[in-house]
Amino acid sequence: MQRKVEAVRNDDASEWGWFLAWLAVGACLALGLAALLTVGVVLIALAAVAAVFLLRRGHTNALVGSVAGVALPFFYLAYTNRGGPGDVCHATAGGSTCTEEYAPVPFLIVGVLLFVVGFLAFLVLDHRRKQGAGSPS
């Protein structure tokens, strides 16, 4: 019985590891699309290579982690625009600099929605997989 419990714990940890790997792929892809004119092509290629590797080796249920990963750039945008909307000025050694920032709330809402959808979809798929594995054939 102890070995069965340890196997279930290891399998759960493995599933979460694959979820986090797909989260990183989604974040890399989203950042690549956002930075398409600079380093975006490299990031998209890196995400594609990682996705091929994960599709061959990983659990397919964890694929929804990429949806949650797309949320990370939105969280970053919300953070960088936290002073907005409007002009935001900062004191510097030579005076002050002003930048126009967007409202952070739309970025935050989109990020939260994407993250929650990816996270909940993973939980539902993982729960279904466990029920399917536990039922007698």
Backbone hydrogen bonds, N-H to C=O, Kabsch-Sander energy under -0.5 kcal/mol:
donor,donor_aa,acceptor,acceptor_aa,energy
5,V,1,M,-1.9
6,E,2,Q,-2.3
7,A,3,R,-2.4
8,V,4,K,-2.1
9,R,5,V,-2.2
10,N,6,E,-2.5
11,D,7,A,-2.3
12,D,8,V,-2.3
13,A,9,R,-2.4
14,S,10,N,-2.3
15,E,11,D,-2.5
16,W,12,D,-2.3
17,G,13,A,-2.0
18,W,14,S,-2.3
19,F,15,E,-2.3
20,L,16,W,-2.4
21,A,17,G,-2.0
22,W,18,W,-2.4
23,L,19,F,-2.2
24,A,20,L,-2.0
25,V,21,A,-1.8
26,G,22,W,-2.6
27,A,23,L,-2.3
28,C,24,A,-2.5
29,L,25,V,-2.5
30,A,26,G,-2.5
31,L,27,A,-2.6
32,G,28,C,-2.2
33,L,29,L,-2.3
34,A,30,A,-2.1
35,A,31,L,-2.2
36,L,33,L,-1.0
38,T,35,A,-1.8
40,G,35,A,-2.6
43,L,39,V,-2.0
44,I,40,G,-2.8
45,A,41,V,-2.3
46,L,42,V,-2.4
47,A,43,L,-2.4
48,A,44,I,-2.3
49,V,45,A,-2.4
50,A,46,L,-2.4
51,A,47,A,-2.4
52,V,48,A,-2.3
53,F,49,V,-2.2
54,L,50,A,-2.8
55,L,51,A,-2.6
56,R,52,V,-1.6
57,R,53,F,-1.9
58,G,54,L,-2.9
62,A,59,H,-0.9
63,L,60,T,-1.4
64,V,61,N,-1.0
65,G,62,A,-2.3
66,S,63,L,-1.9
67,V,64,V,-0.9
68,A,64,V,-1.2
69,G,65,G,-2.0
70,V,66,S,-1.5
71,A,67,V,-0.5
71,A,68,A,-0.9
72,L,69,G,-1.1
74,F,70,V,-0.6
75,F,71,A,-2.1
76,Y,72,L,-2.1
77,L,73,P,-2.5
78,A,74,F,-2.3
79,Y,75,F,-2.2
80,T,76,Y,-2.7
81,N,77,L,-1.5
82,R,79,Y,-1.4
84,G,81,N,-1.9
86,G,101,E,-2.3
88,V,99,T,-3.4
90,H,97,T,-2.8
92,T,95,G,-2.7
95,G,92,T,-1.1
97,T,90,H,-2.5
99,T,88,V,-2.5
101,E,86,G,-3.1
101,E,99,T,-0.6
107,F,103,A,-0.5
108,L,104,P,-2.3
109,I,105,V,-2.8
110,V,106,P,-2.4
111,G,107,F,-2.4
112,V,108,L,-2.7
113,L,109,I,-2.6
114,L,110,V,-2.6
115,F,111,G,-2.5
116,V,112,V,-2.8
117,V,113,L,-2.6
118,G,114,L,-2.4
119,F,115,F,-2.6
120,L,116,V,-3.0
121,A,117,V,-2.4
122,F,118,G,-1.9
123,L,119,F,-2.2
124,V,120,L,-2.6
125,L,121,A,-2.6
126,D,122,F,-2.8
127,H,123,L,-2.3
128,R,124,V,-2.4
129,R,125,L,-2.3
130,K,126,D,-2.3
131,Q,127,H,-2.2
132,G,128,R,-2.5
133,A,129,R,-2.1
134,G,130,K,-1.7
135,S,131,Q,-1.3
